[in-house]
Amino acid sequence: MTELTHPNINDGWFRESTTLWPGQAMSLKVEKILHVAKSLFQDVLVFKSTDYGNVLVLDGVIQATERDEFAYQEMIAHLPLNAHPDPKKVLVIGGGDGGVLREVVKHSTIESVTLVEIDEMVPQVSKQYLPAMAAGFTHPKVNVHIGDGFAYLKEHTGSYDVIITDSSDPVGPAESLFGETFYDLMRRSLRPGGIICTQGECQWLHLELISTVLTNSRKIYPVVEYAYSAVPTYPCGQIGYILCCNEAGRDLKKPVRKFDEEFEKTQLRYYNAQVHEAAFVLPGFAKRKLEA
Amino acid sequence: MTELTHPNINDGWFRESTTLWPGQAMSLKVEKILHVAKSLFQDVLVFKSTDYGNVLVLDGVIQATERDEFAYQEMIAHLPLNAHPDPKKVLVIGGGDGGVLREVVKHSTIESVTLVEIDEMVPQVSKQYLPAMAAGFTHPKVNVHIGDGFAYLKEHTGSYDVIITDSSDPVGPAESLFGETFYDLMRRSLRPGGIICTQGECQWLHLELISTVLTNSRKIYPVVEYAYSAVPTYPCGQIGYILCCNEAGRDLKKPVRKFDEEFEKTQLRYYNAQVHEAAFVLPGFAKRKLEA
């Protein structure tokens, strides 16, 4: 059997490559390459690292590692869900590794959650190599649809309490997910009082892009906020979240529902009610650029 | 003239090397190597990067880049200074690049600030290659002492309102700065109601070490807290701060003094009063391990 190779892996180290954050690169030490393939949409790599567990890489960019994925999955799910008084129907666009589903179903209010992922290879490799994330697929309230998020939204207006877009960066298959058209489609698919939460890039790297997305969103949503959390293996160690609500006057920065303390202690590793509020507190340079 | 070389720079990229965070490595693209030398204490490298400005590296580990140093310098200075009602005399141990001094003198209450740096090469290269940080050295309230922090503390008991230890990591010259003896020496050098703030490592990498330092500190200080901020070029993109006060009942998590808004807007890029409070809000995994 031929040993797997990948252009980003040399001398036993994976090194991230992208034009999105020039002049810097994260490297992780590789124990074993597990999966190398070109899907219909992107380059898909999974390797076992020496210190971060198994790692999913799409088009050369780290999407999730077993060691730190919880920070991202918990935040992108619980920020919008706990800002909503009674989320029953949830849509996840992207998120094909299943990690966001795993978090969404922790809310007992949920009646159903649908995942729309364009690339069926992502759930496939996740089920095989990232079982703690793919666990989200097995819940009885979960439905999976392989297809395009745009098309799905057009066919499902006025349907969801919360829409979470767990996308990769705005190149390749996810590029259009940062445009005004997509934000308007999400708005039309929300129920009254609905909330969207999208992967919002990093304020240290893409402040201009984030500012543009927020400005465009403010044209179509009465409430638009930016939050962030640490995720060590994302570039600059941080990722943002864009939250919008279709009902004026809502405060997304404070949870309107809270997990009980025992649940937080045993079922969550990053998010808690205090972290929710702190996630919206921006450092000066970003606050001046991003706040309305 | 021979072109400079350094073992951490190959093919035009600097790559961090240390045993402190195995299995991961940050790389920055190099435009030009500016300074390579062995000081009496450590390997000192300065290079011009393509995207992060000039970069100071000690023993293979990034200490500061011109692009993101403000986050660290502002937080390690303004957290303790704004938790103190009237800081007049300040001691900085380490911090030989001058960046902390630059922040300390922004407080009009300050009468004098003394920097004790063991390695005179650090201020020298900073003055030459990191002028925005070295600007701290030129203020009339600043005194610089080249020497050992331990010895200096022993000779200056009961002298300071705030002591800031801006050290490198706990290997090499800074190792002893994480021990209980050093924390007790700092305590004895404080005036009543005094506060210390030390570089507190990263909760994603060194939670056990941080927990040990906090536990030891709680034996000798009545108030001990842990805060953190983003710093993209530090490992995992984050660094912590350990704050201790020698007076029981003090709340270091809320600023007792605030900069006025205009000052925050024009003179600060990371810290503000809301960021101060949010910096103490720990994600679940760290909260459970670190809170008393």
Interface residues (C-beta under 8 A of the other chain):
Chain A: W13 R15 P22 G23 Q24 A25 M26 S27 L28 K29 S49 T50 D51 Y52 D68 A71 W204 S229 A230 P232 T233 Y234 C236 G237 Q238 E264 K265 L268 R269 Y270 Y271 N272 Q274 V275 E277 A278 V281 L282 P283 G284 F285 K287 R288
Chain B: W13 R15 P22 G23 Q24 A25 M26 S27 L28 K29 S49 T50 D51 Y52 D68 A71 W204 S229 A230 P232 T233 Y234 C236 G237 Q238 E264 K265 L268 R269 Y270 Y271 N272 Q274 V275 E277 A278 V281 L282 P283 G284 F285 K287 R288
